[in-house]
Amino acid sequence: MSREYDSIDPIQMTLKLGSTPQAAHRAITSQTELRKWWAPRVIMSRNIVSQVTGKDIEMKVLMEDKHRLIRFTWRGLHWKRNVPETVISYEITDLGAARGSTGQGIQIDVNHDGWSDPEERGAQEKIWQLALPGLRALLEGKKFVAWWEDEQNKAGDQGYKTADLKAFLERSDKEGRGKNDRKKSIQAIWKICQSMDGLGDWIVKESTGEFELRARDAMIFASMKGGILCLNWRELEKLLGRELVDFANRLSLEQDLDLQIGKTQEKIIGRDLNPDLFSKWLHEVLAHKKTEPRKRK
């Protein structure tokens, strides 16, 4: 591994709990058990884990010393090609369970090493912090809610004000199509955010570097990494009803975009937008009163 990566510290965490090495091994290696505490989507036959919607991770068994040490490689399929894989190690230490002293239980030392991107490392560390209490509860036979099902984690941070978003954009949006294009995209999205100030709630997902604006029980738009602005047609249909097609056609003409409302999501590069026209369109979406279909007599 290149020396330039040595300065990024590994993620290291320790659990001491009342369980057995056998149960811990199963919780860490079984597809069924991993889906309870680690990720909602785990397909061991394909080496795929998805903790965050739309971002698949390749996870392969690298080493397995049963009931003692398990190592997996971990690499995001969305990472750039030259970014190396990371390695997750679980070391299980018997503190007395083998002698029937269940009160002493076991210790699990987690080490996630090999990071080359501090942003990816930071996002993954937050997931580890959310996930490991679930592993503890699972092994101790206690009830728990998986971290991705917890309402606080699902919603994200609603305490953000519009003024806070620019720094968040600049800090999190480091992927994309070159420095100049990325800067133009961020500027366009930031201008749109300013125009929507006070018209809804900002839902910020620190772990993924994404945020969205919600109003009237619908997602108005989302900002994704790489300077991408995302519309969700199903969400907008809640506000626009049968006028959705007319609004989409108008946006397509004004912005010279090829939009397809047959898809659930529409991803648009920020620099390709006219922020003023797009902001006006969003304001009219919010002000629109949906026409309900006529009931048959």
N, C-alpha and C positions, 0 to 999 in steps of 0.2 A: 504494500500500500504506500502511496506517495507520502513523503514527510509533511507536505502542506496540510494533511488531514490530522496530523498528530495532536495539534493544539485544540481540537474539538473534543471535549470530555465525553466519555460514555455516559449513558443513562444507567444509574445504579440504584437499586432498591432492594430492601430486605423485608421478608415477612416471617414472623415467628407465630405459629398457630398450632392448635390442637388437632392434628390429623395424622395420616400415615404417609410414608413415601409412595406406597402403591396408589393411594387416592390422588396424591399430587401429580404423579406421573400421568395418570389417566386424564386429569383435568387439563394438563398442558398439551397432551398429544391426541386426545380424542376429538374428532370433528363435532360430535354431539355436545361434549362438555365445553369446548371452546366457544360454541355458539351461545352458551349461557352467560359467559362473563367477558369474553375477549372481543368478539365481533359478531354482528348479525348475519354475516355471510362468510362461511368457511367451507371450502370444497377441497378436502385433502387430496383427493384423487387427481386434481388439476393444479395443486399447489397454489390455490388462490384464497386470499383473505380480503374482505372489504369492510373496513371499519367506518369509512366515510362514503356516502353515496357518490357513485361515479368515479371512485378512485380504487382500482384494484391493486393489491400487493401480491407479489410472488413470494411465497414462503415455502422453503424446502428444508427437509430434515438434513442437517449436515453431520450430526453425530448423536448417538443415543446409547448411553450407558444406563441401562434400565434402572429406574428408581433412584438414580444418583445425579446424572448429568444429561441434559438435552440441549442441543444447539440447532438453531434454524438460521438459514440465510433469509434476509428480509430486504426486498427491493421493490420500490414503487414502479409500476408499469408506466406511470406518467412522468417518471424522472428522465432527465436527459441521458442519452446513450452512454456518455463518458462518465457518468456518476456511478461509482462502484456500489456493490451490495453492502449491506450492514449485516451484523451477526447478533442474534439474540441467544444468550446462554442462561439456562436455568440450572442452578446447582442445588440439589436437595440434600440436606443434612439431617440425619436421624438424631433427635435429641433424647430419645428414650422410648419411642413408639415400638421399636422392635423388641424391647424388653417388657412390653405391656404397660409402660408408664405413659399413658396417653396424655396425662397432664403436662408432660414435658413436650410432647409432640414433635414437630419438625421445624426446620428453618429453610426458607427458599430464598436464595440470593439470585437476583435478576441483573444481568449485565447486557446492555444493548449498545454495541460498539461499532466503530467504523464509519462514523458520520463525516460527510464532506460538505453538507449544507446545514448551517446553523438554524435556518428557518424550519427545515424539515425535522431537525432534531428537536427543536422547541415544541413543534406541534405534536410530535410523537410522545414527548415526555408528559405532556398534559393528558394524553390518552392513557398512558401507563398509570398516572396518578388517579384517574377516574376508574380504570379497570381493575386494579389490584384489590381494592376493597371487596369487589365482587368475587374474586378468586378466594379471598379469605372466607367470605360468607358461605360460598359454595362448599368449601372443604370442611367448614365447621357446622354444616347443616342448618344454617340460618337463612331466613327469608331475605331476599334483596331484589332490587330493581336493576336490571342491566343498565350500564352507564348511558347507552345510546337511547334507552327508553325513558330515562329520567327527564321530566318536563323542563327542568332548568337547563340541562345540557342540550335538549332538542331545540329549545327556543333560542339559545344563545344569549348574548348580553343586550338587553333593551335599554340600558342606561346611557348609551352613546348619544351625544348630540351631534348635529350636522358638522359643527366646527371641528369635532374630533376625527372626522372621517378622512380628512386629507392626509394627516400623519399616518393613519392606519393604512391608507392606500399606498403611500410611498414606502412604508415599512414592509408590507406584506407582498406587494406586487413586483416581484423581482424576476418573474418568468416572462417570456414573450419574444417579440420579434425585433430585438435590438434596442439599444438605449433610446434613440430618437423616437422610434415608433411607440415604445412603451411610455415615454414622457407625454406624447401627444394623446395617447389613449387615457392616461391618468388625468390629464388636464380636462379632457372632454367629459369624463365620468364625474369628476369633481364639480364641474360647472353644472351638470345635471342635478347632482346632489344638492347644491346650493339653491337651485330653483325650487326644490321640493321641501325646503326647510319648513318644519312645522306641520306638514301635511300627513304625517304618519309616524310609525315607530321604526327605528333602525334596529335590525336584528343582526348583531355582529358575531361571527363565528371565528374566534381567535385561532382555534386549532387548525382551520383550513384557510385562513386568510381571505374569507369571503364575507359579504354582508348583503342584506336585502332590505328593501323598504316595504312595509306592510301597512295597509290602510283598508278600512271597510271590510275586514276579514278576508283580504286577498293579498297575494304578493304582487306588488306593482312592478318591480324589477329587481334583479340581483346583480351584484358586481362580483366577478370571479377573477382568479389569478390570470395573469397574462394580459390584463387590460381588456377583458371580455365583459360585455354587458349582456345579461340573459333575461329574456321574457319567457313567461310560462303561459301559453295560450289557455290552458284549462283554468288557471287562476284568473286570468283577465276575463274569461267568459263569465265568471261570477258577477262581474260588473257590467259587462257589455251585452250579455245575452246573444240574441240573434243578430245584433249589430256588430258582432266581433269581426266578421268578414269585411264589412265596410271600413272599419277602423284599421284593420290590417292592410287593406288595399291602399288606403290613404297614406299610411306610414311607408309602405313600399315605394310609392310614387315620390313622396317628399324626400326620402333619403336615398333613392335609387338603389334599393335593396331587393334581393330575390327572397321573399319571405314565404314560408310554407306552414300554414296554420294546421296542417295535418300532423305535424310533429308536436310533441308535448312542449319541447323547449326550443327557443330561437336564440342562438348565440351570435352576437354582433361585436366586431372589433370596435373598441371605443373611438379610435381615430377615424373610422368610416362614418361617424355620425355627425350631423349638424346639431350641436347641443341645444341651440335655441329652438329649432323646430321640434326636436324630440321632446324637450321640456314642455312646450305648448301642447303637444299631443298627449303627454302624460297628464297634464292638468285637465284636459278635456275628457280623458278616460275617467278620472276621479269624479268629475262633475256630472258625468252621464247618468241618466236615470234609465235603468234597464227596462225595456218593453217586454212585458210578459206575453207569452203566446196566448192567443184567444182560446177560451174553452169552448169545446163543441157543445151545442145545445142538444 
